[in-house]
């Protein structure tokens, strides 16, 4: 149970509710133990009446008294059982809530490399299915475990005190039942682990299929995806049926061994009654009730073992990610004010997952309020520069300074709060357009939202929708065109009004006229703001204070628009090429 030690902090957090649950559980079971002895007494009263040892009135009075005690004990036991579930099971739900939040919070801390190495479906399965399995340990396992322990401690000594011979024979099959159910539970554990792993695979497949449905339809691959889904479903059915076949033994074995215990009680008790070793048939009835009260707790020993094993396996999967340390660490917890000066000193960066060196010995400086355009072929390292400024990765060698301080020494939250980033692949949430724009500034007014939408030249498009700014987008903004998504993302960044703008080829899906209008608006909005623009178009770069041309991770050219046009090179060739395309 070493993996489950992670939950101890939550048990300490809710110790009072758990303690109350334990006390209530014991009380509920004690009231339950009252009933069999009074059933015995009631039968004895009937026997005494039949034997003319008590009169009718006395018999009626005692029977009514015993029945009221039985009903009262049953009601009190039921009431405390309800309270027991309201305490212990509720605590398990609190722990489930806390654990899901802990996992989700940790997911957000982890670096991009983690998400490159793990699938979304698996991440989702661990925070849903695996946490659900752990909750069974934190709730039902504790509750039924206390019930079982209470009944064992109280009931078994009581049975041997009242009739040791009947007690011995009544209890003989129960250890066999417990061992068999433990053995079945071991097999259930192994097979349920396979089912859990399969659910991760299925979640990943479903998530990727639904996210990529446009590509699947475009390539007419529906039948192929359906075949893969059918193969997965068949595999899942096989694993689930293997599990179900073992689980099917659980209750039949329990009923069989309960029956054997009851037969022993009736036969041995009957022989003892005939021989005069016990005084009343009521003792037999009492022991039958005891056996049936013990059956579920005994059976549950194996079931509890299975719950703990499944929870252990699930918590181990959860801990694998909780113990994962983010590669990007926040080394300062003091609030830092960012002004916007960026300096790259001999920066080299290699991606760990691919071992590709994206940047090689890069050096440049951007002063506060300047605009720098970064151009180059695909794979030249343009986007990597923006990722390093946002500290999504740390450099392999060299140093990045922000306001003449090492970027790694700055408060990470302060750094990223000072950035307004528009990624190459614009990501929008399945929410209203208004809320997507407000994502960077939750308290923004309607006037501010409309203002930045107009600056991003997307206001007219939004007002053309039936519900305007209240239009709810599909997943990943699928409702909008590529250009509209980019412009909504630009509006989001503008609303934040950060110290540093990072635009990663964010105008690639808009026409040149719209691009020109947006660039003019961006120039006014980013006045006194440091701006880095990654682009494939000279039109996005020509007005920049500095232009950097990258090739194969190195700076190929650096300067202003007119200066770069004066020399032969990549920038001049790109300018002439795009100029001729525009004229045609």
Secondary structure, 3 states (H helix, E strand, C coil): CCHHHHHHHHHHHCHHHHHHHHHHHHHHHHHHHHHHHHHHHHHHHHHHHHCCCCCHHHHHHHHHHHHHHHHHHHHHHHHHHHHHHHHHHHHHHHHHHHHHHHHHHHHHHCCHHHHHHCCHHHHHHHHHHHHHHHHHHHHHHHHHHHHHHHHHHHHHHHHHHHHHHHHHHHHHHHHHHHHHHHHHHHHHHHHHHHHHHHHHHHHHHHHHHHHCHHHHHHCCCHHHHHHHHHHHHHHHHHHHHHHHHHHHHHHHHHHHHHHHHHHHHHHHHHHHHHCCCCCCCHHHHHHHHHHHHHHHHHHHHHHHHHHHHHHHHHHHHHHHHHCCCCCCCCCCCCCCCCCCCEEEEEEEEECCCCCCEEEEEEEEEECCCCEEEEEECCCCCHHHHHHHHCCCCCCCEEEEEECCEEHHHCCHHHHHHCEEEECCCCCCCCCEHHHHHHHHCCCCCHHHHHHHHHHCCCHHHHHCCCCHHHCECCHHHCCCCHHHHHHHHHHHHHHHCCCEEEEECCCCCCCHHHHHHHHHHHHHHCCCCEEEEECCCHHHCCCCCEEEEEECCEEEEEECHHHHHCCCCHHHHHHHHHHHHHHC
